[in-house]
């Protein structure tokens, strides 16, 4: 058996494992940032009851003759 070949395979496998671990960590960080951004957007939505000061009769009827 070629010892250097086995060592090369072992080194390559270790590098791939490290690369995958880093990729997963970056993905998790990106997902956390997306979650924070989505939460901020949802919280920024104004409450429709506070914004609209319209008379109560508006929006009760639909005009179907066009």
Rosetta blueprint (number, residue, H / E / L):
1 X L
2 X L
3 X H
4 X H
5 X H
6 X H
7 X H
8 X H
9 X H
10 X H
11 X H
12 X H
13 X H
14 X H
15 X H
16 X H
17 X H
18 X H
19 X H
20 X H
21 X H
22 X H
23 X H
24 X H
25 X H
26 X H
27 X H
28 X H
29 X H
30 X H
31 X H
32 X H
33 X H
34 X H
35 X H
36 X H
37 X H
38 X H
39 X H
40 X H
41 X H
42 X H
43 X H
44 X H
45 X L
46 X L
47 X L
48 X H
49 X H
50 X H
51 X H
52 X L
53 X L
54 X L
55 X L
56 X L
57 X L
58 X L
59 X L
60 X L
61 X L
62 X L
63 X L
64 X L
65 X L
66 X L
